[in-house]
């Protein structure tokens, strides 16, 4: 891991950009921490870190107020990373289906999500390998938000992640439902009831499939971008309960 920049934000949060191989990322740590702190991995959609930065830094600031470090990485094919023609074709197929009002079929969803999961999850694990030895990071680790299928795979295969908060707002391949049944860590799932781009029943079926003994579904009225502020407070309480 190579740190490429460092700055102190107004609230005392230390922000450091890094590269790990070809993967760029950002680490935020509370500057006031006197001991190693738990870590939350901040997932996000494949829109690029530059576009997502305002929302990511706000989440990092919220986490730091609870005593957590946060980190995120650029997803494959996004931002300044090399173009990924297959992913771009899958996104184009998705846009075309949605523009004409056609159902988004399994073939499109699989092409869009499954290769992304296969590429992104090992990169998240390599990021954990690099971050956890840092003296300011003490674990345990949580995963928050992002493409829910990436979170499902990480929750299944990465034992260092002990709790996860998911946003039921992205397409999920049918194959991921079987993986969800094998997930056993505590889960906090946020669902926007009127999400125009999300199949509500599929989201409910996915929640039902999770094998965790402790899982909570936090549903709010409103669309994809209408998540209320207090929903973030509920997620913070979840991570405080399981990471401290």
Long-range contacts (C-beta under 8 A, 24 or more apart in sequence): 1-130, 1-131, 9-57, 9-61, 11-61, 11-64, 13-60, 13-61, 13-64, 15-57, 15-60, 20-73, 20-123, 20-126, 20-127, 20-130, 21-126, 22-81, 22-82, 23-73, 23-74, 23-81, 23-123, 23-126, 23-127, 24-49, 24-73, 24-74, 24-79, 24-80, 24-81, 25-71, 25-72, 25-73, 25-74, 25-127, 26-56, 26-60, 26-71, 26-72, 27-69, 27-70, 27-71, 27-131, 28-57, 28-60, 28-61, 28-63, 28-64, 28-69, 28-70, 28-71, 29-64, 29-69, 29-136, 29-137, 30-64, 30-67, 30-68, 30-69, 33-67, 33-69, 33-136, 35-138, 36-135, 36-136, 36-137, 36-138, 36-139, 37-67, 37-68, 37-69, 37-136, 37-137, 37-138, 38-67, 38-68, 38-69, 38-138, 38-139, 38-140, 38-141, 38-142, 38-239, 38-243, 38-244, 39-68, 39-69, 39-70, 39-71, 39-131, 39-132, 39-137, 39-139, 39-140, 39-141, 39-142, 40-68, 40-69, 40-70, 40-71, 40-141, 40-142, 40-143, 40-144, 40-239, 40-243, 41-70, 41-71, 41-72, 41-124, 41-127, 41-128, 41-141, 41-142, 41-143, 41-144, 41-154, 41-161, 42-70, 42-71, 42-72, 42-144, 42-145, 42-146, 43-72, 43-143, 43-144, 43-145, 43-146, 43-147, 43-150, 43-151, 44-72, 44-75, 44-145, 44-146, 45-146, 45-147, 45-170, 46-75, 46-77, 46-78, 46-87, 46-116, 46-147, 47-78, 48-74, 48-78, 48-79, 48-80, 49-74, 49-78, 49-79, 50-79, 50-80, 59-144, 59-145, 59-232, 62-232, 62-236, 63-236, 63-239, 66-236, 66-239, 66-240, 67-244, 68-142, 68-239, 68-243, 69-136, 69-137, 71-127, 71-131, 73-123, 73-124, 73-127, 75-116, 75-120, 75-147, 76-116, 76-119, 76-120, 76-123, 77-116, 86-111, 86-115, 87-112, 87-115, 87-116, 94-171, 98-197, 104-171, 106-173, 106-174, 109-171, 109-172, 109-173, 110-173, 110-175, 112-171, 113-147, 113-149, 113-170, 113-171, 113-172, 113-173, 113-176, 114-149, 114-173, 114-175, 116-147, 116-149, 116-150, 117-147, 117-149, 117-150, 117-153, 117-176, 120-147, 120-150, 121-150, 121-153, 121-154, 121-157, 121-158, 124-150, 124-154, 124-158, 125-154, 125-157, 125-158, 128-158, 128-160, 132-160, 140-242, 140-243, 141-243, 142-239, 142-242, 142-243, 144-235, 144-239, 148-172, 148-206, 149-173, 149-176, 152-176, 152-179, 152-180, 152-183, 153-179, 155-183, 155-185, 155-187, 156-182, 156-183, 161-185, 162-186, 162-242, 162-243, 163-187, 163-188, 163-238, 163-239, 163-242, 163-243, 164-188, 165-189, 165-190, 165-235, 165-238, 165-239, 166-190, 168-192, 168-195, 168-198, 168-203, 168-206, 168-207, 169-195, 169-197, 169-198, 169-224, 170-198, 172-202, 172-206, 176-206, 177-205, 177-206, 177-209, 180-206, 180-209, 180-210, 180-211, 181-209, 181-210, 181-211, 182-211, 183-210, 183-211, 183-212, 184-211, 184-212, 184-213, 185-212, 186-212, 186-214, 186-215, 186-238, 186-242, 187-212, 187-214, 187-215, 187-216, 188-215, 188-216, 188-218, 188-234, 188-235, 188-238, 189-215, 189-216, 189-217, 189-218, 190-218, 190-219, 190-220, 190-227, 190-231, 190-235, 191-217, 191-218, 191-219, 191-220, 192-219, 192-220, 192-221, 192-222, 192-223, 192-224, 192-226, 192-227, 193-219, 193-220, 193-221, 193-222, 194-221, 194-222, 194-223, 194-226, 195-223, 195-224, 196-223, 196-224, 197-224, 198-224
